[in-house]
Protein backbone atom coordinates (compact mmCIF):
# COMPACT_ATOMS: atom_id res chain seq x y z
CA UNK A 1 0.00 0.00 0.00
CA UNK A 2 2.90 2.36 0.73
CA UNK A 3 4.07 2.04 -2.89
CA UNK A 4 0.57 2.68 -4.25
CA UNK A 5 0.12 5.77 -2.09
CA UNK A 6 3.50 7.10 -3.25
CA UNK A 7 2.54 6.50 -6.89
CA UNK A 8 -0.94 8.01 -6.70
CA UNK A 9 -0.48 10.75 -4.15
CA UNK A 10 -3.36 11.97 -2.01
CA UNK A 11 -6.86 10.92 -3.02
CA UNK A 12 -9.93 12.82 -1.87
CA UNK A 13 -13.53 11.97 -1.09
CA UNK A 14 -16.40 14.23 -2.06
CA UNK A 15 -19.73 14.40 -0.26
CA UNK A 16 -22.82 14.67 -2.40
CA UNK A 17 -26.07 16.35 -1.51
CA UNK A 18 -28.56 14.47 -3.72
CA UNK A 19 -28.23 10.95 -2.28
CA UNK A 20 -31.30 9.67 -4.12
CA UNK A 21 -29.89 10.75 -7.48
CA UNK A 22 -26.52 9.20 -6.66
CA UNK A 23 -28.18 5.89 -5.78
CA UNK A 24 -30.28 5.99 -8.98
CA UNK A 25 -27.13 6.67 -11.03
CA UNK A 26 -25.38 3.77 -9.32
CA UNK A 27 -28.21 1.43 -10.26
CA UNK A 28 -28.21 2.72 -13.84
CA UNK A 29 -24.47 2.07 -14.19
CA UNK A 30 -24.42 -1.46 -12.77
CA UNK A 31 -22.91 -4.03 -15.15
CA UNK A 32 -22.23 -1.38 -17.82
CA UNK A 33 -19.01 0.10 -19.11
CA UNK A 34 -18.13 3.55 -17.80
CA UNK A 35 -18.76 5.03 -21.25
CA UNK A 36 -22.24 3.50 -21.69
CA UNK A 37 -23.19 4.37 -18.11
CA UNK A 38 -22.21 8.02 -18.70
CA UNK A 39 -24.39 8.19 -21.83
CA UNK A 40 -27.41 6.75 -20.02
CA UNK A 41 -26.87 9.08 -17.06
CA UNK A 42 -26.75 12.08 -19.43
CA UNK A 43 -29.99 10.92 -21.08
CA UNK A 44 -31.55 10.52 -17.65
CA UNK A 45 -30.61 14.06 -16.57
CA UNK A 46 -31.82 15.41 -19.93
CA UNK A 47 -35.31 14.16 -19.01
CA UNK A 48 -35.25 16.83 -16.29
CA UNK A 49 -33.67 19.59 -18.38
CA UNK A 50 -30.22 18.60 -16.99
CA UNK A 51 -31.13 19.69 -13.47
CA UNK A 52 -31.04 17.30 -10.53
CA UNK A 53 -34.50 15.75 -10.20
CA UNK A 54 -36.24 15.33 -6.87
CA UNK A 55 -37.35 11.90 -5.71
CA UNK A 56 -40.96 12.80 -6.59
CA UNK A 57 -39.95 13.84 -10.12
CA UNK A 58 -38.12 10.55 -10.59
CA UNK A 59 -41.04 8.61 -9.17
CA UNK A 60 -43.44 10.40 -11.56
CA UNK A 61 -41.32 9.56 -14.61
CA UNK A 62 -43.13 6.83 -16.57
CA UNK A 63 -41.35 3.48 -16.81
CA UNK A 64 -41.68 3.69 -20.61
CA UNK A 65 -39.72 6.94 -20.60
CA UNK A 66 -36.96 5.34 -18.56
CA UNK A 67 -36.92 2.36 -20.95
CA UNK A 68 -36.49 4.76 -23.90
CA UNK A 69 -33.18 6.07 -22.49
CA UNK A 70 -31.74 2.54 -22.47
CA UNK A 71 -32.61 1.09 -19.07
CA UNK A 72 -33.80 -2.47 -18.55
CA UNK A 73 -37.23 -3.12 -17.04
CA UNK A 74 -35.60 -4.22 -13.80
CA UNK A 75 -33.46 -1.06 -13.51
CA UNK A 76 -36.52 1.13 -14.26
CA UNK A 77 -38.37 -0.51 -11.39
CA UNK A 78 -35.37 -0.27 -9.05
CA UNK A 79 -35.02 3.44 -9.78
CA UNK A 80 -38.69 3.96 -9.00
CA UNK A 81 -38.22 1.94 -5.79
CA UNK A 82 -35.33 4.20 -4.73
CA UNK A 83 -37.29 7.38 -5.50
CA UNK A 84 -40.40 6.14 -3.68
CA UNK A 85 -38.32 5.15 -0.63
CA UNK A 86 -36.55 8.54 -0.60
CA UNK A 87 -39.87 10.40 -0.83
CA UNK A 88 -41.55 8.31 1.88
CA UNK A 89 -38.75 7.67 4.39
CA UNK A 90 -35.95 10.11 3.60
CA UNK A 91 -32.49 9.62 2.17
CA UNK A 92 -30.66 12.89 2.66
CA UNK A 93 -27.42 13.64 4.51
CA UNK A 94 -29.36 14.83 7.54
CA UNK A 95 -31.06 11.43 7.83
CA UNK A 96 -28.06 9.23 6.96
CA UNK A 97 -25.13 11.09 8.54
CA UNK A 98 -25.92 10.15 12.16
CA UNK A 99 -26.18 6.46 11.19
CA UNK A 100 -23.25 4.04 11.35
CA UNK A 101 -22.12 2.39 8.11
CA UNK A 102 -23.97 -0.82 9.02
CA UNK A 103 -27.13 1.12 9.90
CA UNK A 104 -27.05 2.85 6.49
CA UNK A 105 -26.54 -0.52 4.79
CA UNK A 106 -29.42 -2.07 6.72
CA UNK A 107 -31.66 0.95 6.04
CA UNK A 108 -31.07 1.20 2.29
CA UNK A 109 -30.92 -2.50 1.43
CA UNK A 110 -34.60 -2.63 2.36
CA UNK A 111 -35.13 -1.13 -1.11
CA UNK A 112 -35.68 -3.80 -3.74
CA UNK A 113 -32.78 -3.58 -6.19
CA UNK A 114 -30.29 -2.10 -3.72
CA UNK A 115 -27.65 -4.47 -2.36
CA UNK A 116 -24.81 -4.19 0.09
CA UNK A 117 -22.18 -3.38 -2.57
CA UNK A 118 -24.29 -0.52 -3.94
CA UNK A 119 -24.68 0.98 -0.48
CA UNK A 120 -20.96 0.58 0.21
CA UNK A 121 -20.24 2.64 -2.93
CA UNK A 122 -22.74 5.23 -1.70
CA UNK A 123 -21.05 5.32 1.70
CA UNK A 124 -17.71 5.95 0.04
CA UNK A 125 -18.55 8.27 -2.82
CA UNK A 126 -21.71 10.08 -1.73
CA UNK A 127 -21.45 10.20 2.05
CA UNK A 128 -17.65 10.46 2.12
CA UNK A 129 -17.16 7.72 4.71
CA UNK A 130 -13.44 7.03 5.10
CA UNK A 131 -13.45 3.52 6.56
CA UNK A 132 -15.45 1.31 4.17
CA UNK A 133 -13.93 -1.85 2.73
CA UNK A 134 -15.75 -3.30 -0.30
CA UNK A 135 -14.86 -6.96 0.16
CA UNK A 136 -17.35 -8.08 -2.53
CA UNK A 137 -16.05 -5.72 -5.21
CA UNK A 138 -14.44 -7.64 -8.07
CA UNK A 139 -11.85 -4.92 -8.65
CA UNK A 140 -10.79 -4.96 -4.99
CA UNK A 141 -10.63 -8.76 -5.08
CA UNK A 142 -8.47 -8.71 -8.22
CA UNK A 143 -6.18 -6.08 -6.67
CA UNK A 144 -5.81 -8.11 -3.48
CA UNK A 145 -4.86 -11.17 -5.53
CA UNK A 146 -2.40 -9.16 -7.61
CA UNK A 147 -0.72 -7.06 -4.94
CA UNK A 148 -1.00 -9.30 -1.89
CA UNK A 149 -0.85 -12.71 -3.58
CA UNK A 150 -4.02 -13.90 -1.84
CA UNK A 151 -5.44 -17.25 -2.91
CA UNK A 152 -9.06 -17.10 -4.05
CA UNK A 153 -9.67 -20.84 -4.54
CA UNK A 154 -11.73 -20.95 -1.32
CA UNK A 155 -14.03 -17.90 -1.46
CA UNK A 156 -14.76 -17.86 2.28
CA UNK A 157 -11.09 -18.03 3.28
CA UNK A 158 -10.22 -15.51 0.57
CA UNK A 159 -12.67 -12.94 1.93
CA UNK A 160 -11.49 -13.59 5.49
CA UNK A 161 -7.90 -12.97 4.38
CA UNK A 162 -8.95 -9.75 2.60
CA UNK A 163 -10.75 -8.48 5.70
CA UNK A 164 -7.78 -9.37 7.92
CA UNK A 165 -5.39 -7.49 5.61
CA UNK A 166 -7.74 -4.51 5.37
CA UNK A 167 -7.99 -4.16 9.17
CA UNK A 168 -4.47 -2.73 9.08
CA UNK A 169 -5.77 0.13 6.92
CA UNK A 170 -8.53 1.17 9.33
CA UNK A 171 -9.77 3.89 9.79
CA UNK A 172 -8.94 4.77 6.17
CA UNK A 173 -10.02 1.67 4.26
CA UNK A 174 -11.98 3.71 1.70
CA UNK A 175 -8.74 5.37 0.59
CA UNK A 176 -7.06 1.96 0.43
CA UNK A 177 -9.85 0.78 -1.89
CA UNK A 178 -9.41 3.88 -4.04
CA UNK A 179 -5.67 3.21 -4.35
CA UNK A 180 -6.31 -0.45 -5.22
CA UNK A 181 -8.83 0.47 -7.92
CA UNK A 182 -6.52 3.12 -9.34
CA UNK A 183 -3.62 0.64 -9.44
CA UNK A 184 -5.65 -1.73 -11.63
CA UNK A 185 -6.09 0.90 -14.36
CA UNK A 186 -3.07 0.90 -16.66
CA UNK A 187 -1.48 4.33 -17.20
CA UNK A 188 -2.20 5.95 -20.57
CA UNK A 189 0.30 5.24 -23.32
CA UNK A 190 2.41 8.22 -24.28
N, C-alpha and C positions, 0 to 999 in steps of 0.2 A: 504494500500500500504506500510506503514511503516513496518508492520510485514513481508510482502513478501520480501522487500528489505533486512531486517535483516536476513531472512532465506537464501536467495540466494546469498547475497553479491553483489559485483559489476559485472555488465554484460557489455560486450564490443561489439561494432559494428566493422565490417571489411569492408573496401571498396574493391571492385573488379575491375579488369581492363577490363575483357572481358564481357561487358554488354550484348552483343548479345547472348553469350553462356549461361550466367546466365538466361536470359529471355527464351531461348529455354529449358533449364533444368527445369525452373518453369512450362512451358507448359507441358513438358513430365511428371512431377510429379503430375499434377492436378488429383484429385479424385483417387489417388493410395495410398497404404500404404507406409510408409517410406522405408521399406525393398524392395518392388517391384520397387519403384521409383529409388532406388540406383542401383539395378540390370540393369534397362533399361538405366540409365545414364552411367553406366560402359560400356554397350554394345555400346552405342552411341559414347563414346570417343574412344573405340577400333576400330571403323570404321576409325579413323584418327590416328591410331597408338598411342593412348592415349595422343596425344598432343592436345592443344586447337585449334579447327578449326577456320578458318576465316569465315566471313559471306559468302564469295564467295564459299568456300569449302562446307559449309552447303547447300547453294543454289544449288550447282551442284550434291549433293547426290540424287540419284534417289529415288522417293517415295517408290518404291518396296523395296529398301534396308532399308529404315526407317521402313517399315511395318514388315520386317523380324526380327527386334530387339524387336518387341512387341508393336509398336505404332499403334493407330487407324488411319484410313484414315484422320479423322478431324485433329488430332494432327500432322500428317505428313504435311498436308497443312499449318497449323498454323506455324509450324517451318520454312517451306519455306517462308511464308509471313514475318516472323521476319527477316530472313536472307536477303531477298530481300530488305526490308525496310532499314536495317542496311547498306547494300551495296550502296543503292541509296541515302539515306538521312542522314546517320550517326547516331550512337548510342553510342558513346564513352563518357568517362568522360568529355573530353574537350567540347563536344557539350551539354551534359546534366547538368553539374555542374552549369553553370550560370543561369539555369532555376529554377523558383520556383517549389515547389511540384506540384501545380495545372497545371503549364505549362508542366511539364514532363508527367503528367497523360493525359492531352489533346493531347500532341504530340504522345505518344506511343499507346493510345487507338484507334488511326486511323488504327492501324494494325488489320486486321481481325483475331480474336482469342485471342486478348489481351484485358482484361477488367480492370476496375479500381482496383479490389483487387490484380490482378497480378502486376500491376504497383506499388501499395502501398508496396508490398513485395519487389520489386526491389528497391524502394526508401529506404527502411529500410536496406536490407541485401546486396545490391550491391553498392548503392550510399552512404550508411552510414548516411542517414538523421535522425536526432535525434527527430524530432517532428511530426511523422506520427502516426495517430490513425486509425486503421483498423476496422471501425465500422461494416463492413459487414462480418468480419471473424467470423465463427461459434465458434471457440475456445474462442475468446475475448468475444463474446456474452454469452457463457456458464459461463465464469469466472465472468463476470459482474453480472449475475444472482446469482451465487454461493456466491461471496464475498461481493456484495453490495445489495443483495436482490432486484434487479430490477425486475419489472413485465414485461413479454414479451407478454402478451395477446394482446396488441395493438402494432403492429410492429412499427408504426410511432412514437408513444409516447415513446416506448422502446428505439429506436435509439436516439431520442432527449434527453432522460435521460442519455444515455451513453455518448453522446457528451458533455452534461453539466458537468457530473462528470469528464470526461477526460480533460476539460479545465483547471482544477486545476493542472494537471500534465504538462502543457505546460511550457517550451519548450522542455520537455523530454518525450513526449508521446510514442515514440518508445520504450524506456526502460520500461515504464509502461506496454506496450503490451508484451514485452519479459518476464517480471516478471509474468504477468497473464498467459501466455502460460506455463511457467515453473511450476507454481503452480498447473496446471491441471494434470501434469504428476505425478503419484504416485511414491514415492521414491522406489528404488529397495529393495526387501526383503533380509534380512541378514540371 
